[in-house]
Amino acid sequence: MMFPDWLTTTFVTIPAFLWVYLLLGVPLALLLIPREDWGRRALVLMTAFVLGPSLLTAWMLLLGRLPGALLPRSNTFTGLMMFTVGAWLLAGAKADRTPSPPRTLRHPLTPGETILLSVIFLAVVVRFVVIAYWPFT
């Protein structure tokens, strides 16, 4: 099955989006959220969706403000890799330092949280396709 060029290049960027939103965002969310709230998946996911892209944007802004017009792309990748590894190490240390909450404190998703997550997921998918499609038209 052949995909249009704009859709093929979109699929190539999916790992980068997953990295920023989940691999970087989740440990940052776990660092920010109290240990007893780690069972609230909606809270962790929404915080991750804010913190991962925000840290990447701040890092790229800092790199853009440094002297030298053309900084290598590897600086962005290297910094992102260091942030990801550091965030996972710090989140693991926080998990080791604080006791795990009892299972009774684990919160399932409420219907409102499920709807909110669904709408946000749909908006991200639409945004993803629109960003990928319009530059090629």
C-alpha positions as CSV (number, residue, x, y, z in Angstrom):
1,M,0.0,0.0,0.0
2,M,1.5,3.3,-1.0
3,F,1.0,6.4,1.0
4,P,1.3,10.0,-0.2
5,D,4.7,11.6,0.3
6,W,3.3,14.0,3.0
7,L,1.9,11.1,5.0
8,T,5.0,8.9,4.7
9,T,7.1,11.7,6.2
10,T,4.5,12.1,8.9
11,F,4.9,8.5,9.9
12,V,8.6,8.9,10.2
13,T,8.2,11.6,12.9
14,I,5.9,9.5,15.1
15,P,8.8,8.1,17.2
16,A,10.0,11.7,18.0
17,F,6.5,12.7,19.1
18,L,6.3,9.6,21.3
19,W,9.7,10.3,22.8
20,V,8.9,13.9,23.7
21,Y,5.4,13.3,25.0
22,L,5.9,10.0,26.8
23,L,9.6,9.1,27.3
24,L,10.5,12.6,28.4
25,G,7.1,13.9,29.7
26,V,6.2,11.0,31.9
27,P,9.2,11.0,34.2
28,L,9.0,14.8,34.4
29,A,5.4,14.4,35.5
30,L,6.3,11.8,38.0
31,L,8.9,14.2,39.4
32,L,6.4,17.0,39.7
33,I,3.4,15.0,41.0
34,P,3.3,13.8,44.6
35,R,4.0,10.0,44.9
36,E,0.5,9.2,46.2
37,D,-1.0,10.7,43.0
38,W,1.1,8.5,40.6
39,G,-1.9,6.1,40.3
40,R,-4.0,8.8,38.7
41,R,-3.2,8.1,35.1
42,A,-5.0,11.0,33.6
43,L,-3.2,13.4,35.9
44,V,0.2,11.9,35.0
45,L,-0.6,11.8,31.2
46,M,-1.9,15.4,31.1
47,T,1.1,16.7,33.1
48,A,3.4,14.7,30.8
49,F,1.8,16.3,27.7
50,V,2.6,19.7,29.1
51,L,6.1,19.1,30.5
52,G,7.7,17.1,27.7
53,P,7.1,19.6,24.8
54,S,7.6,22.5,27.1
55,L,11.1,21.3,28.1
56,L,12.0,20.6,24.5
57,T,10.8,24.1,23.5
58,A,12.8,25.8,26.3
59,W,15.9,23.8,25.3
60,M,15.6,24.7,21.6
61,L,15.0,28.4,22.6
62,L,18.2,28.3,24.7
63,L,20.1,26.8,21.8
64,G,18.7,29.4,19.4
65,R,19.8,32.2,21.7
66,L,23.4,31.0,22.0
67,P,26.0,32.7,19.8
68,G,26.5,31.1,16.4
69,A,23.9,31.2,13.8
70,L,23.9,27.5,12.8
71,L,24.2,25.2,15.7
72,P,24.3,21.5,14.8
73,R,21.1,19.5,15.2
74,S,23.0,17.1,17.3
75,N,22.9,19.6,20.2
76,T,19.2,19.4,20.3
77,F,19.3,15.6,20.2
78,T,22.1,15.3,22.8
79,G,20.3,17.7,25.2
80,L,17.0,15.9,24.8
81,M,18.7,12.5,25.4
82,M,20.4,13.9,28.6
83,F,17.1,15.4,29.8
84,T,15.3,12.0,29.2
85,V,17.9,9.9,31.0
86,G,18.2,12.4,33.9
87,A,14.5,12.6,34.3
88,W,14.1,8.8,34.4
89,L,17.0,8.5,36.9
90,L,15.5,11.2,39.2
91,A,12.0,9.7,38.9
92,G,13.4,6.3,39.8
93,A,15.2,7.8,42.8
94,K,12.0,9.4,43.9
95,A,10.2,6.1,43.7
96,D,12.9,4.4,45.8
97,R,12.8,7.2,48.4
98,T,9.1,7.4,48.9
99,P,6.8,4.5,49.9
100,S,4.4,3.2,47.3
101,P,0.8,4.1,48.1
102,P,-1.6,1.3,49.0
103,R,-3.6,-0.2,46.1
104,T,-6.8,1.3,47.4
105,L,-5.5,4.7,46.5
106,R,-5.2,3.8,42.8
107,H,-7.9,5.8,40.9
108,P,-9.5,4.4,37.8
109,L,-10.4,6.9,35.0
110,T,-13.6,8.7,35.6
111,P,-16.0,9.1,32.6
112,G,-15.0,12.8,32.5
113,E,-11.3,12.0,32.4
114,T,-11.9,9.4,29.7
115,I,-13.8,12.0,27.5
116,L,-11.1,14.6,28.2
117,L,-8.3,12.2,27.2
118,S,-10.2,11.1,24.1
119,V,-10.8,14.7,23.0
120,I,-7.1,15.6,23.6
121,F,-6.0,12.5,21.7
122,L,-8.3,13.4,18.8
123,A,-7.0,17.0,18.7
124,V,-3.4,15.8,18.7
125,V,-4.1,13.5,15.8
126,V,-5.9,16.2,13.8
127,R,-3.1,18.7,14.6
128,F,-0.5,16.1,13.6
129,V,-2.1,15.5,10.2
130,V,-2.8,19.2,9.5
131,I,0.8,20.1,10.3
132,A,2.1,17.3,8.1
133,Y,-0.3,18.0,5.2
134,W,-0.6,21.8,4.7
135,P,3.1,22.5,4.0
136,F,3.0,20.1,1.1
137,T,-0.1,21.6,-0.6
